[in-house]
Amino acid sequence: MKKLITLILFSTLIFTGCDFALDHDDSVLFFSSRPITRETFDPNMVQNTFEKGQQIHYCIWSKEPFNTNAGRFQILKKDTNTNIYGFSLAQAGDINLNPTKNYYTGSFTIYSDGYYLLRIFSKNRPSDPLAQKTFWITQDN
């Protein structure tokens, strides 16, 4: 009985730790259909649903400067024909982060509808995303 309780407690701690490892309170990622700048940012411009072929602007903001000049973005698409974690790589690329700034803006375009996940990494920590956020691409109306 002690082994079972220990196993349950250990499993709970591992899964809780993994869940917290994916949450980054130090940085925020948001999307808009309009270009994002520090001077023109308005919380009302943030959105998570876009049309196919629409340019999507994103911004990652961090509490602290990035302390690196190299980063990477990944856009993963949820595969509706697989189980819960069926993601495939839709786009990826390198970005130039300013090590003295705490934000980065960029944009991309997707031509296929579906559910997506954008992840931003620092090149010096490629296994731990700085931030990640999901968004939808819908068919044209």
C-alpha positions as CSV (number, residue, x, y, z in Angstrom):
1,M,0.0,0.0,0.0
2,K,2.9,2.4,0.8
3,K,4.4,1.7,-2.6
4,L,1.1,2.5,-4.3
5,I,0.7,5.8,-2.4
6,T,4.4,6.7,-3.1
7,L,3.9,5.9,-6.8
8,I,0.8,8.1,-7.0
9,L,2.5,10.9,-5.2
10,F,5.6,10.7,-7.3
11,S,3.5,10.6,-10.5
12,T,1.5,13.6,-9.4
13,L,4.6,15.6,-8.7
14,I,6.1,14.7,-12.1
15,F,2.9,15.6,-14.0
16,T,2.5,18.8,-12.0
17,G,6.1,19.8,-12.6
18,C,5.7,19.1,-16.3
19,D,2.6,21.2,-16.4
20,F,4.3,24.1,-14.6
21,A,7.3,23.8,-17.0
22,L,5.1,24.6,-19.9
23,D,3.6,27.7,-18.3
24,H,5.9,30.7,-18.7
25,D,4.8,33.6,-16.5
26,D,7.9,35.4,-17.5
27,S,6.7,36.0,-21.1
28,V,3.5,36.5,-23.1
29,L,2.7,35.8,-26.7
30,F,-0.2,37.4,-28.6
31,F,-1.5,37.7,-32.1
32,S,-3.1,40.4,-34.3
33,S,-4.1,40.9,-37.9
34,R,-2.6,44.4,-37.7
35,P,1.1,45.1,-37.2
36,I,2.1,45.3,-33.5
37,T,4.4,48.0,-32.2
38,R,5.0,49.4,-28.7
39,E,3.6,52.8,-29.7
40,T,0.4,51.5,-31.3
41,F,-0.4,48.4,-29.2
42,D,-4.0,48.2,-27.9
43,P,-5.3,45.2,-26.0
44,N,-8.4,45.2,-28.2
45,M,-6.3,44.3,-31.3
46,V,-5.4,40.9,-29.8
47,Q,-7.1,38.0,-31.5
48,N,-6.7,34.2,-31.9
49,T,-8.7,33.4,-35.0
50,F,-7.6,34.3,-38.6
51,E,-8.6,33.5,-42.2
52,K,-6.5,31.4,-44.5
53,G,-3.9,33.5,-46.3
54,Q,-4.2,36.4,-43.8
55,Q,-1.0,37.8,-42.5
56,I,-0.7,37.1,-38.8
57,H,1.4,39.4,-36.6
58,Y,2.7,38.2,-33.3
59,C,4.6,39.7,-30.4
60,I,6.5,38.0,-27.6
61,W,7.0,40.2,-24.5
62,S,9.2,39.2,-21.6
63,K,9.7,40.6,-18.1
64,E,13.5,40.5,-18.7
65,P,15.6,41.1,-21.8
66,F,16.2,38.0,-23.9
67,N,20.0,37.9,-23.3
68,T,20.5,36.2,-26.6
69,N,20.5,37.3,-30.2
70,A,19.3,34.1,-31.8
71,G,15.9,32.5,-31.5
72,R,13.6,30.1,-33.4
73,F,9.9,29.9,-34.0
74,Q,7.9,26.8,-34.6
75,I,4.3,26.6,-35.9
76,L,2.7,23.2,-35.2
77,K,-0.6,22.1,-36.7
78,K,-3.0,19.9,-34.7
79,D,-3.8,16.8,-36.8
80,T,-7.5,16.0,-36.4
81,N,-6.9,12.4,-37.5
82,T,-4.7,11.5,-34.5
83,N,-5.0,11.3,-30.7
84,I,-4.6,14.2,-28.3
85,Y,-0.9,15.1,-29.1
86,G,-1.0,14.7,-32.9
87,F,0.9,17.8,-34.0
88,S,2.9,18.2,-37.2
89,L,5.4,20.9,-38.1
90,A,3.8,23.5,-40.4
91,Q,6.6,26.2,-40.4
92,A,9.8,26.9,-38.6
93,G,12.5,29.5,-38.9
94,D,15.2,31.5,-37.1
95,I,14.6,35.0,-35.7
96,N,17.0,37.7,-34.5
97,L,16.3,38.6,-31.0
98,N,17.8,41.8,-29.5
99,P,19.6,40.8,-26.3
100,T,19.0,44.3,-24.8
101,K,15.2,44.3,-25.5
102,N,12.4,42.4,-23.8
103,Y,10.1,42.0,-26.9
104,Y,10.1,40.8,-30.4
105,T,7.6,41.2,-33.2
106,G,7.2,39.2,-36.4
107,S,4.6,37.9,-38.8
108,F,3.7,34.8,-40.9
109,T,1.0,33.5,-43.2
110,I,-0.8,30.2,-43.2
111,Y,-2.8,28.9,-46.1
112,S,-4.5,25.8,-44.5
113,D,-7.3,26.0,-42.0
114,G,-7.0,24.3,-38.6
115,Y,-5.8,24.5,-35.1
116,Y,-2.1,25.7,-34.6
117,L,0.4,26.3,-31.9
118,L,3.2,28.9,-32.1
119,R,6.3,28.3,-30.0
120,I,9.2,30.7,-29.6
121,F,12.6,29.4,-28.4
122,S,15.9,30.9,-27.5
123,K,18.7,29.2,-29.4
124,N,20.7,28.7,-26.2
125,R,17.7,26.8,-24.7
126,P,16.1,25.0,-27.6
127,S,14.1,22.5,-25.6
128,D,12.3,25.0,-23.4
129,P,10.0,27.5,-25.2
130,L,10.1,31.1,-24.1
131,A,6.4,31.3,-24.9
132,Q,3.7,29.4,-26.7
133,K,0.1,30.0,-27.7
134,T,-2.6,28.4,-29.8
135,F,-4.6,30.0,-32.6
136,W,-7.2,29.0,-35.3
137,I,-7.2,29.4,-39.1
138,T,-10.6,29.3,-40.6
139,Q,-11.8,29.0,-44.1
140,D,-12.5,32.2,-46.2
141,N,-16.0,33.5,-46.0
